[in-house]
Amino acid sequence: MKMSLPELRTLATQAGFTGSETKIAAAVAMAESKGDPVVIGDQHLVDHKWGPSIGLLQIRSLKHPGQFSPPDTLRVEAKLKDPLYNAKTARAIKDAHNWNQWSTFTSGAYKQYMDGGPTNFEPFPGASFFHTGKKSPIIAATHHRLVAEGCNRYQSSANADVWGPGDVKSFAAWQQKLGFEGVDANGIPGKTSWDKLRVPNV
């Protein structure tokens, strides 16, 4: 059963987040899992040390958490499926390492779930902005939004902030998803397709 943003904020409060951190925690949870407490991610990153990412805040589990010091001792896969345990573990990790442990925070993707509406999105920078080799945090945020929308045509996640052929193919997939065809789905952002992607401010 997916949780709404208000429910996630209540949960964050129960987990010990306070003030603006409550809204950030709920927004990160929504960006990471769409509010679904049973989501399992990062299975391709599982190795002898790490398990998959679990639950609302996609906490990376450890195979043998008891061998580590806090907060890593909390990274117990079975327990992380419980929403409150997941949120409390997120708070412990945030307190130890800040929010930079979450890619949806560092990319800015969480901002679309904060208050304020469309002003939280990047305005269209113009088609000429998107040329091969262009480096910008806006491009990294675009990359993350395209992946989140199921339009991942990237060969690699390296250099996510540099515009290249993977971005063109992924944005073309987004344009096609919106119903554009031909030259309107050439992978170069136009204002309509850009605004609909809702790239968060960076």
N, C-alpha and C positions, 0 to 999 in steps of 0.2 A: 504494500500500500504506500504510494508516494505521499510525501509530506509537502504541504504548502509552505510558502515563505513565512507567513505568520507562525505556523507550527514549528518551523525550524528556528525561528527567533526565540520562541518559548523554550525549546529544547536547549538552545545555546545558553540561555539564562540558568536553566536547571543544571547545566554542566559547569557553571561558574564564570562564564563570560560576563563582562559588565560594560556599561556605556556603549560607545560606538563599536567595540569589539563584538557585541552581540549581533549587530547588523552585518558586520564583516564575516563572522563565522557562518551565519545563515546564507549569505550571498556566495561564499566559497563552497558551501555544501551544495547549493543549487547548481552552481557552475560545474562542480565535480561529478555530481550524481543525478542531477535533475530531481533531487529530493527522494531518491529511491534507496532505502536502507539495505537492500540485498544485492546491489550492484557489485560485481567483481571485475576489477580492471588490472592492467599491467601484467597480464599473465605471460606475455612474451619476455618479461624481465625476470621471471622466477629463476633462481639459481640455488646453490647449496646453502646460501645465507638467507636470501630474501624470498618471501612468499608473494602472492598477489596483493593488490591494493583492495581494501575492503570497505564497503558501506558508504554512508552519507558523505563523509569527508575524504573518502578514498585513502585511508590510512594504510601505508605499506606495512604488511605483516612480516614478521621474522619467523624463520623455521624453529629457532631455539631462543626465544626472547629472554628466558631466564639466565642466559649466559651474558646478558648485557646490563648496563646500568640504566637507571631511569633517565628519560621517559621511555627508552626503548623496551624496557621490561613489559610495558603495556601493549606491545604490538602482537597480541595473541589473536590469531586468525578467527577462531571460533567466537571469542568474546566481542570482537569488533563488529560482528553482525548485529549486535544490540545497539540501537540508536543512541541511548544515553551513554553507554560505555564508549562508543565511537566518538561522541562529542567531547567527553571528558578527556579521552586520550589526545584528541586534537588540541585541547586547551593546554595539556601538559607539554606537547610538542611545540606549540606556539610559544609558550612561556620560556622554553629552553632555546628555541632557534628562531623565533619570530615567524611571520607568515610566509617567508621565502621558501619554505618547504613545499608549498603548493604552487604548481605551474599555473593554475587559473588565477592565482593572486599576482604572480610575477608578470604574467601576460596582460593583466588587466581585465580578463574575461569576466571576473566576478562582479565588476562594476555595473554590468547591465542589470544586476539584481539588487542594487542599492537604490535608495530613494532618489527621485529627481527626474526620472523618465528620459526622454530622448536627448536631453542636454548631456547625458553621460556617454554619447556616442560620437565617434570621430566624424566631422563633416567631410564630405567628398573632397579629396585633395586635387582632383582634376586628373584626366586620363594621362596627361604627360608625366605625372608623378611616377607612373608604373612603367619603368623601363629597366631592361636587364642590368643587373648590378646595383640598382638603387638599394641603399641600406637605410632602414628606419625601423624604430619600434612599432610604427603603424603597420608595417609589413608583417612583423612577427605576430601582432594581434590579429591581423587578417588571416594569417596561416592558421592560428588556433581556432578562429571562428569557422573557417572552411572545414577543418577537421571535425569540429563539433556538429556541423550540419550534414555530416556524412559525405562530403565532397573531397575526400582525401585522395589526391592523385599524385602525392609526393613520393619520390624515391627514397628520401631521407629526411630526418627532422633537423639535420645540421644546417647551420646558417639560415635559420628560420626568418631572420630579419633582413634577408637579401632577396630581392625580386628575381626570380628565375623561371625556367621552363615548368617546374612543378607548380609554381603559383599560377601560371597561365592556364595549365591543364585543370587545376583545381577550381579556379574561378570560372572557367568555361563550364565545368560540371555544375557549378552553382547557377550560372545563367540558364543552363538547360533545365535545371530543376524548377526555375521560375517560369519556364515556358518560352524563353527566347530561342531563336534559331538563327542560322547563318552568321552574318557579320555581327549580329547582336549577341552572339554567344562565342566570341573570339577569344575570351579569356582576359580581355582588357576591361577593367571596371568602368561602367558608366554610372551616372548619378542614381538611376533607379535601382539597379542591381546592388550598388554600394549601400544605399540607404536601407534596403531590405535586409542586408547582411548584419546590420547593427553591430559594427565593430566598436568595442568599448574605447573610451578615451585612454590615451597612454601618456 
